[in-house]
Amino acid sequence: MQSQASRYPKKIAEAQTELALCYWRTGEYNEARDLLNEALKLLTTNNEVKAKAVVRLAIVECEAASYTKASRVLTESASLFEQINNETLKGSYHVTFGTVLRHLWEAKRRGNYIDSALIEYAAASYHFERAEHKCYLANVENQLGLIYFNLNHFEEAHQHLDRARRIHVQLKDAGIVAQVDETRASAFLKQGRIEEAERVARAAVYSQEKTGKHALLSEALITHGRALARLKKYSAALFAFRRAFDLSARAGAANLAADAAVAAFHELGTYMLNTRHKDLLKKRTPVRRRPRKR
């Protein structure tokens, strides 16, 4: 008798792709990656299920800070996205590629990466507008906010974040509103607007606690911890970093756990970490910052 995989490869691959989404949302990247790779092995022809699996695999690699792998996954699948007619999937391909390129720029500071990222985001906006997908359009605005924030163009950054937040408020998507707020808090920190950063980051933490998405909650906690430390509220900052580290470690998100440890070390130094928190010192290998969820 034929195996289930050989009889219904597309359906099984589709189920694996959806299950991978669940693992990704809880920060369990290894499990998500394994499922997506298995799904792609079953999908021998180009179709929308394969396109969805490719995008999600690239997102997982990106969130695991494997930006070169994510770029390779997307580059090798470019012809697939030229063939499909699904505007949302086409837009998802471009926004994911834009985010990968943004992170490569942050790591290597080569101007061609940022120029290419802006081109990818423009393509993503075009396809999402055609699909009339407001939520994904707002995500592009959030990503553009991140780019301009990293370029120290704060006025442009806040304009894009305002657009993103306005759309998500209309859609009543509190979790994504909190992501935008976390981005804005990071911008406020860079501008030296510490009290505003603390207030916005605290609200983001409160909202993400209700979503059950540990990776997003950890990001918000790290940003809140930075703001608290700069307000000299050191015990509260350490609590936030400690919580972000523990959440990330339990979810298997090693890059986020490292982010929390690095942030604690940079903001607090070693005076509070040498006693009961030596494990944070051991994990302070710098890891590039994760992208925001789509």
N, C-alpha and C positions, 0 to 999 in steps of 0.2 A: 504494500500500500504506500502511496506517495505520502511524504511528510506534509504537514500543514504548511510549512514555509514554501515548499515547491508548488503547492496547489493554489495558495492565495498569497503570493508574495507582496502584492501591492497593499492589500488590506492589513497584513501583518506589519509591513513597514509603516503604514499610516498610524497604526496603534502604537508602535514603538516611538514614532515621532511625537505623538501627543503625550505619551508617558514621559519622554525626555523633557518636555515642557514643564511638567510637574516637578521633576528633579531640579531643573534649572531654576525655577522660581524659589525653591527652598535652598539654593546655593550648593546643591550636591552635583558638582560639575563632572566628576569622574563618571558617575552613573549616567548622567545625561549624554556625555560624550560617547560612552560605549554603546548606548542604545541608538544614537544617531548614526554611528559608523556601521552598526549592524543593519539598520534600515537602508542605508545607501548601498550596501552590498546586495540587498534584495532588489533594488530598483535599477534595472538594466536599461531602461528607456527613459527619455526625458519627459517629465510630466510635472504637474503642480505639486504632487506629494514630494517628489525629489527636490524641487525648488525650495519647498518649505524646510525640508531636512537640511539642505545646504545652508540656508540662512541661519537656522538655529544652531548648527554646528559651528559656524563662524562666530556667532554671538557667544557661545560657550567658550571657545578658544580665546576670544577677546576678553571675556570676563575673568578668565584664568591667566590673563596677562601674556598669552601666547600670540602676540600680534602678528608676527611673521607667519605663523601657521594659519591664522584667520585670513590674512591677505592671500595666501596661497590657495586656500579653499575657495575663496570668492573669485580669484583670477582664473582658476582652472574651470570654473563653472559659468564663465561669462556667456558662452554660446547658449547655454540652457535658458538663461533669462532673456536672451534675444528671441528665443523661439516661443515662449509662453505668452499668452494674451492677458494674464491676470495682472491688472494695474497695481493692486495692493502688493503682490509679491515682487513685482518689479521695483516698486518704491522701497520695499523692505530690503531688497538687495543693495540698493544705492545708499540708503541711510546707514546700513550696517557697514558697508565699505567706507563711507565717510567717517564713521566713528573709529574704525580700525586705523585709517590714515591719520586721524587726529592724534591717536595714541602713539603712532610711529613718529609723528612730528614731535610730540612731547618728549619721546625717548631720544631722538636723534637731531632735532632742531634743524631739519632740512626744509627749506622753503617750498620745495616742490610738493611735499606731503600736504602742507596746509592748503596750497592752491588746488591740489587734486581733491582734497576733502570738501572744499567749498563747491567744486563742480559736482561731486557726488550728491551733496545735500540739495543743490539746485535741481538735479535730476529726480531725486526722491520727492521733492515738493511737487514737481510737475506730475508725476504719476499718482501721488496721493490726492492731488486736486482733481485729476481725472476720475479717480475712484470715489471722490467725495468722502474721503476718510479723514474727518476732522481730528480724531485722536492722534493718528500718525503724523498729520501735518503739525500738530502741536509738539510732537516729539522732535521733529526736525528743528523747530524754533528753539527747543531746549538745547539741542546739540549746537546750534549756532550761537546760543548764549554762552555755552562752554568755550567755544573757539574764541569769541571776542573777549571773554573774561581772561583766557590764557594769554591773549595778545595785549592785555591791559587797556582794551578799548571798552571801558566800563559803561559808558552811555549806550553804546550799541548792544552790549551784553544785556543790560536791564530792559532795553526795548524788546529784544527777542524773548526774554523770560516773561515779560508782561503779556506778550501775545500767547505764549504757551500756557501760562497760568489761567488766562481768561478763558481759553477754549476748554481746559480741563475742569474749571469751575462750572462752566455751562453744562458739561457732560456729567457733572457730579462724581468725578473720579478722584476721591480724596487721596488715594495712594500716590497717584501720579502728580497731583498738586503738591504733595509732600516732597516728591523728588525734585520738582522745580524749585521749591523753597530751599531745599538743601543746596542746590546749585547757587541760588541767590545768597545764601548764608556764606558760602565759600567766596563769592565775589565781595561781599561786605568785609570779610576777614582780610582779603587782599588789599582792600581800600583803607583798612584801618578803622572801619566802622564796627567796632567790636560789640558794643551793646546791641546794635541792630542784628548783628550776626548771631549772637546768643539767643535773642528772642525768636528769630526765624528758625534757627536750628532746633530749638526746644520744641516749637510747634511741629516741625517735621518729625522729630522723634515720637511725639505723642500720636501723630497720625499713623506712622508706620507700625507702631505697636499693635494697632488694630488690624493690620493687613496680614500678619503671619509671614511676611516675606523677610526672612532673617538677613539676607544680603543688603537689602535696602535699609533696614533698621540699623544694621552695623555702620553703613555709610553715614547715616544721619547722626548716630552716636559719636562717630569719630569727629565729624565737623563740630558737633556740640561740645565735645571735649576740648577741642582746640580753642573755641571761644571762651569756655569757662577758665581754661588755663591762663589765657591772656587777660582775663578779668581778675586773676590771682585767686580764683576759687579752686585751689589745687586738689582738695579732697574730692570735690564733685567731679572735676575733670578726670581724675584717676578712676573714679567709679565708672564714668562713661567709657573710657578707653578699655577698662577691664571687662566691662559687659560686652563691648563690641568684639573684643578678642575672643571671649568665651563663646559667644554666639557663632562667630565665624569658624572657630576651631571645631565646634560640634557639627557644623554643617559641612565640614571638609573644604571650606573656602580658604585655602592656605594664603592666597594673595591678600585677602581682606584681613586675615589675622595678622599678617606681617604689616599691613598698613596701620592697623591699630597699635601695634608695638612700636613702629617707627614714630608715629604721631606722639605716643606717650613719651618716648625718649627725647624727641625734639622739643616738646612743649614743657616737660617736667624735669628733664635731666635725669641723673641717676640717684638723687638723694632719696626719692620715695620708692624707687624700683629695686634698690639693693637689699631690701629687707624681705617683705612678703611677696614681692612681685618679680623675682629673678627670672621667671619663665618669659616675661615680656622682653627682658634684655636679650635673651637668647634668640628671640624671633624677630629681631629688628633689622633683618636684611631688607633693604629697600626694594619695593615692588611698585611698578607703575600703577597709577590710579585706574580703577575700573570704569567702564562706560556705564551710562545709565541704561536702565531697562527699556525695552520697547514694549 
